[in-house]
Each structure stands twice: as C-alpha cells, then as structure tokens.
Amino acid sequence: MSDEPVIRVRGLKNCFGDQVVHEDLNLDVYRGEILGVVGGSGTGKSVLMRSIIGLQTPDAGEIEVFGEPIIGRDEAETVEVRKRWGVLFQGGALFSTLTVAENVQVPLREFYPDLSQQLLNEIAAYKVVMTGLPPDAGPKYPAELSGGMRKRAGIARALALDPELLFLDEPTAGLDPIAAAHFDELTKGLRDTLGLTVFLITHDLDTLYAICDRVAVLADKKVIAVGTIPELLALDHPWIQEYFNGPRGRMAAATEERQKEAEVTR
C-alpha cells in the first residue's frame, strides 16, 4: 500500500428528498490496499460507491479518482478514467440472456467496438479462467451456475478491461462460508497478482479480518473512522464496539487468530 490516494472524497453530501444520507463525508483510498467499507443499514455504503463511479450525483462535495474530478463531468469527459476501474455490483448483476463469455465481453464492446470477435472470445476465456471458473463456464448462462460461480463470472466481467481499481459491493453475500472464504482468497490473490486497489463494501466480518488492510466505518452520515481493525477496536464509538465485539465479531477474530497460528506452525 502506498501513500498515493487513488480515491479522494471531500465534503460529500447525498440527499434523497428530505433524508440526508451523507453530510461532510471524507475518505481516502490508497493505491494497492483493500479497503473494507462497513456501516449499519441506511448509512449509504452503496450510495457512496455509486457516487464515486458516477452513477449517483451528490448534492455537494468533491470526488477525485486517479486525480481526475468525477462530479459535474459528462461521460465523454470521464471515459478514460472509467476504463481504469471495474465494478462487481451486489448479486453479480449479470445479464441473464447472455452467456458468461458474452457478459465478460460487454465492457470490451462498449469501450473498444472495433475488436474482432476472435479477440473478444480469447480475452473472455482468459478472464474466466483467471477468476477460477472452469473453461467450460464461458458458454453457460448465469442461471446454470451456482451462486459462487456467478460471483466469479461478475469478477471476470469487472476485470475485462484490466482495471487498476476494483469496486466490490457485498461480494460474499448469499454464499456459504466455504464459498465466501474461497472468494476472499480470490480477491486477495487478484490484488496481489495484478496490483489492484480494492474498494469493498461488506457485512462479512470474516472478510474484514481475512483480507482488508483498513476498514472505513460509516455512521452519523459520514466516515467516522478509518484504520486497521485493532485501531478501530481502540475507539469507544458504540456502533464500532457492538459490531466488532459482538458474538460474530469475536468469532471472526478467533478464527483469524487460529489461522495465523496455523501459518506459524507450518
């Protein structure tokens, strides 16, 4: 992880009618890190992500990605920046009428319409295998895949343009513990291999302990704290204490400690 912020958010405000979701929200995401984003229901985790990638227009504030401003610019002005990130939306958001390979090819067709079909097929096949799917997954439709495989197909599509920045919205939601752990390993492996920066929204405490370098906590309409889990545990905010020191938090911490001990004894 470097000191260079890939994402810089300052004074962000998001409102829906009279409801203020974010007020004076600030956040930096540094190159090479996996940043976990947590918060209670209604704290606007997905709204924050959508604001950063330009799908939500904030009421106030500044957002920069790779040093480029995002707010107030049309798609044509941000197209080069958008090529440098990939997104896995909650649930995978695959097109049900397209095969896995065709889903992976969607962003390639959008940004590089002159690519030959042969090259599109080769890139899609490579991305499918890169994410741990069997080679025969490419011709299949999303409905023919398990939940874990659909998430991997979504990652393959997110990686289609060889991005530097990856946005993941609840990637392990709906997965059994084994599949979730395998997905965590995939995410960390891709970060390490490809040098990615990862913005990861999750409720999964195991994921936070296993792969996140830092965690940003959303509460009170802003980011109230960012740091490692030990740093967050030292704070006395009631939501942070309840979240990390509740039964699930203690279980996740114990699991992580056992894994560390096992690695030492190998």
Protein Blocks (a to p, Z undefined) as FASTA:
>chain_A
ZZbdfbdcehiacdehjbcfbghiacdddehiacdddddehklmmmmmmmmnopaccfbd
cddeehiafehpafklmmmmmmmpccddehhlpafkbcfklmmmmmmmmmmmmbcfklmm
mmmmmmmmmnopafklmmpcfklpcfklmmmmmmmmmmmnopabdcdehklgoiafklmm
mmmmmmmmmmmmnopacddddfbfklmmmmpmbdcddeehiafbgcdfklmmmpccfklm
mmmmmmklmmmmmmmmmmmmmmmmZZ
